[in-house]
Amino acid sequence: MVKNQFGIKDLENLSNVKAHTIRIWEKRYNLLEPDRTDTNIRKYDLENLKKLLNIAYLYNSGHKISKLASLDSRQIQALIKESINELDSEYMLNIFKSAMFEFDGELFDTTIEKLLEKKSFGEIFAEVFVPLLNEMGILWHAGTIDPSHEHFVSEKIKHSIIQHSIKQKENASEKNDQVFALYLPYQEIHEIGLLYANYELISAGFTTIFLGANIPLDSLKYVLKTRTKVIFVTYFTVRPEKDNLETYVNEFQNEVSSKEPSELWVLGRKVGRKVGKKMKNTENIKFFKDLKEFTDQVKSLTNV
């Protein structure tokens, strides 16, 4: 069942305001109006959550809680409009959270459009989407949000990346001498990082072949039957296990690169530069500690 009521710990996780502070604000200023269970446990509805997110944003911006507590919702919104500087990322994160809990796709999309008036899509991804996704993971593990909330946010972000990739492809002039094939390893289904890597490559003018999730290594050889000079790009979020990274790289060398020498670029939280340094025979393997390092590498190729 999707949540429409929240415990005080949920509010703490979502707003980053300590439960102890929330209780003080309630007692001293009547800031929120929770329901109580038969055992006197506080339960907060969505309106309480949204109010706390707005109050927390304004409080962190320097406003006194005593003043904020005296304002109605219209006055709070007016003060937020005065306080926001160049579409503040923290406030936008709160809007996306509200859209998530109400499954409001229109609010999600219009917020992105508003951000695009001031920021590039790459800036939005780095400054808003990455922190939002990181927070969604923490909230899901804490039991604060339902999997449906996380899936809603993930699918909206994926759709946005795909839309902007299409726009970039329409406007970019391709450098056909270099092809990138993007895939996720077998049993890996988390596509957002790979989709964004695809966006950056398309934006730089490169030809890409997007294979998507859950691809066995053996399948990559079919790409090499039709293309030469391929750089494979993959993203490790949960697969392969860290203990199996070197095995995976060795299998790539034997099953893919031995027949047609190819590079493998590896991103994701499962890997980093240190991992690559520990492995042997990885001259054709590049490990990227984050997406920024990857985009810098892509940009360097456009200057060659």
SEZA-810507 format. One record per residue (C-alpha): residue in one letter; x, y negated, z negated. Coordinates in steps of 0.2 Angstrom, whole numbers, plus 5000, padded with zeros to 4 digits. Layout:
N
AXYZ;...
! end
This chain:
304
M500050005000;V500749835005;K501049714990;N499849574987;Q500349554968;F502049534961;G502849564944;I504049434937;K505549534942;D504949524960;L504849334959;E506549334952;N507249434966;L506349334979;S506649154973;N508349184964;V507549104949;K507849204933;A506349284925;H506749194909;T506749024917;I505049064926;R504349104909;I504948944902;W504248844916;E502548934914;K502548904895;R503148724896;Y502348654912;N501048784917;L501948794933;L501148964938;E499449054934;P499749234933;D498449364930;R498749484916;T498549674915;D497649764901;T499449784893;N499749594895;I501049614910;R501049464921;K500549484939;Y500749354952;D499749324969;L500449264985;E500049084982;N501049094966;L502549164975;K502449034989;K502348894976;L503848964966;L504848974983;N504448784986;I504748734968;A506448824968;Y506948744984;L506548574977;Y507348604961;N508948664969;S508948504979;G509048404963;H507248364958;K506748384940;I505548524935;S504548414924;K504048304940;L503848454951;A502648534939;S501448384940;L501248394959;D499848474968;S500248584984;R500048434996;Q501248324986;I502448474986;Q502448485004;A502648305007;L504148304995;I504948445005;K504748355021;E505648205013;S507048325006;I507448435021;N509048385029;E509248445047;L508048595045;D508848665029;S509248845030;E508748885013;Y506948815016;M506848905032;L507249065023;N505749035012;I504649005027;F505149165034;K504849255018;S503049185017;A502749235035;M503349415031;F502149435016;E500749375027;F501249465042;D501149295051;G501949315068;E501449145074;L502249065059;F503849165062;D503949115080;T503548925077;T504848915064;I506148985076;E505548855089;K505748715076;L507548775072;L507948785090;E507648595091;K509248565081;K510248725082;S510848855095;F510149025094;G511849085088;E511848965074;I510049025069;F510649205069;A512149175059;E511449045046;V509649115044;F509349285051;V510949375044;P510549305026;L508749355028;L509149525034;N510449545020;E509149485007;M507749605015;G508949755012;I509149704993;L507349674991;W506849834998;H508049934988;A507449844972;G505649894977;T505049704978;I504549724996;D503649865006;P504549955021;S503149865032;H503849695027;E505649745031;H505049815048;F504049665052;V505549555050;S506649665059;E505549685074;K505249495075;I507149465075;K507449605088;H506049525099;S506849355097;I508549415102;I507949505117;Q506949355123;H508449245122;S509549375130;I508349375145;K508449185146;Q510349185145;K510449325159;E509349205170;N510549065168;A512249145166;S513449185181;E514049365179;K515849415179;N515649585187;D517449635185;Q517049685167;V515649795161;F515149825143;A514149975138;L513249955121;Y512650105111;L512350165093;P513050335088;Y512050485085;Q510750465071;E511050285070;I509450175073;H509850005066;E509949905083;I509949715077;G511849695077;L512049785093;L510649685101;Y511549525096;A513249585102;N512349615119;Y511649435118;E513349365116;L514049465130;I512649415142;S512949235136;A514749245141;G514249305158;F514749485157;T513749635164;T513049745151;I512249915150;F511249935134;L510950115130;G510250085113;A510050195098;N510550375094;I511750415108;P512850565107;L514650535112;D514450665126;S513250555135;L514450415137;K515350505151;Y513850485162;V514150295162;L515950325168;K515250425183;T514550265190;R515650125183;T517450095180;K518349975168;V517050005155;I517149935137;F516050035125;V515349935111;T514550015096;Y513849965079;F514050075063;T512750035050;V512450205042;R513250325054;P514550395055;E515050425037;K516650335032;D517450505030;N517050545048;L517650385056;E519350455061;T518450615068;Y517250505078;V518750405085;N519650565090;E518150635098;F517950475108;Q519750485114;N519450675119;E517750665126;V517650495134;S519350405136;S520350555141;K519350565158;E519350385162;P520350275150;S519150155141;E519150035126;L517950065112;W517449905102;V516749945084;L515749835073;G514649855058;R514849865039;K515550045040;V517149985048;G518449845047;R520149805052;K520949905038;V520150065044;G520850045061;K522650015054;K522550185045;M522150285061;K523350355074;N523150335093;T521950185092;E522750075104;N521150065115;I520050045099;K519649875092;F518849855075;F517949695071;K517649645053;D516149535058;L515149465072;K516049305072;E517749395076;F516849495089;T516149335097;D517849255096;Q518549405106;V517249385119;K517549205121;S519449235123;L519049355138;T518049215147;N519649105146;V520749245154;
! end
